[in-house]
Amino acid sequence: MTSDPLAPLDLAFWNIESGRHPMHLGALGVFSAHSPTAGAHAADLLAARAAAVPGLRMRIRDVWQPLDLRRPGRLGSFGGAAREPDPDFDPLNHVRLHAPTGDFHAVAGRLMERPLERCRAPWEAHVMPGEDGVSFAVLFKFHHALADGLRALTLAAAVLDPMDMPERRPRPVEPPRGLLAELRGLPGRLPGLLRGTLSDVGRALDIGASVALSTLGVASSAALASGSSGTRCTAGVDLDIDDVHRVRKAVGGTVNDVLIAVVAGALRRWLDERGDGSEGVAPRALIPVSRRRPRTAHPQGNRLSGYLIRLPVGDPDPLARLARVRTAMDRNKDAGPNRGAGAVALLADHVPALGHRLGGPLVGQAARLWFDILVTSVPLPGLGLRLGGHPLTAVYPFAPLAPGQSLAVAISTYRGHVHYGLVADAEAVPDLDRLARAVTAELEMLLAVCVP
């Protein structure tokens, strides 16, 4: 049975998981339907197709990682893990059909709080027929150790109706080399390894110093922290991408700048409405950045870094908030994704496997010291997706919650619409719907001041 050792960041995601903080990504896809049995038919299709997708048959198992001289920093130690085909794979253990519901998000919230079974391939697809008989939804859950956002999209698309996609550029396969061959070639590689190690040390020191500086003068809000009840609720917001472009064209910057500024303004409205107050609040937002290229990257493994910015929640001027977000994002882009406080994920490459195993819980608990809220974007193809011939009309992505944090925001753009997926601790944020309404109101405010 062949196995693929987990990359260090994947191993970190695998080990920081706890019962109250499952480390899975989610995506709630809503489909239009023409019959009440469309949901049941979709569940049958998903189960039949999943068996033919190799990536969905992979489980994660603890293993011994031997010395790897080709990848410095990946020293062998106990505590590693690897992906391998699940010999007992049964798609019916992963695809579940639920009773009809009139509230897809209410069901999705309860399902998002349940950890995936670690003894099986770590993914699930939950099919929810709509009570109206003209729609159904599918909640996909993928463990972060199995897939990042781009990889999860690829796996989900593999069980939807076939569509024309650009062919993946083949990746050169490096032939296996024996230990003696590695040792013989080591002297010639030492200068390069030494330079790389010194560069990595410098980058690690830079990241560490940036993280320390980011904790100074933190002006967050108690509403963004929670005691980790283990409960979850979700909400979704649907915006017109044309409205976002109108704002962008009026003030400059990028679509992503506008979408992040909308989050800042929505948080301000939400905090004021619930009586917590927004004056002086500037929470640290982690903006994940993919370091992979869709057509050339290795199909498995997380390749992530990130930017860390202060959301100008306390600023009462919507245009000033947008300008400050734009300035912060430009500054991060100029520095690049390999430096700064947001690049902490890169340090995972220099921690031995046993360190991930022993330190995982501590790292998870420390996330609250690093950032206050996650705001991430998930790429989606512009092509129309279908399941059983039923068109996908909306996709709400969901991010995992770090310990001590009460809210995470994920954003996707699909066929003329922007979908915000909000995930919160259900006990800490019982008014998540109010925040969802604030997102819509904030874009309307930006339109009013930008486009007379």
Secondary structure, 3 states (H helix, E strand, C coil): CCCEECCHHHHHHHHHCECCECCEEEEEEEEECCCCCHHHHHHHHHHHHHCCCHHHHEEEEEEEECCCCCCCCCCCEEEEEEEEECCCCCHHHCEEECCCECCHHHHHHHHHCCCCCCCCCCEEEEEEEECCCCEEEEEEEEECCCCCHHHHHHHHHHHCCCCCCCCCCCCCCCCCCCHHHHHHHHHHHHHHHHHHHHHHHHHHHHHHHHHHHHCCCCECCHHHECCCCCCCEEEEEEEEHHHHHHHHHHHCCCHHHHHHHHHHHHHHHHHHHCCCCCCCCECEEEEEEECCCCCCCCCCCCCEEEEEEECCCCCCCHHHHHHHHHHHHHHHHHHCCCCCHHHHHHHHHHCCHHHHHHHHHHHHHHHHHHCCEEEEEECCCCCCCEECCEEEEEEEEECCCCCCECEEEEEEEECCEEEEEEEECCCCCCCHHHHHHHHHHHHHHHHHHHCC
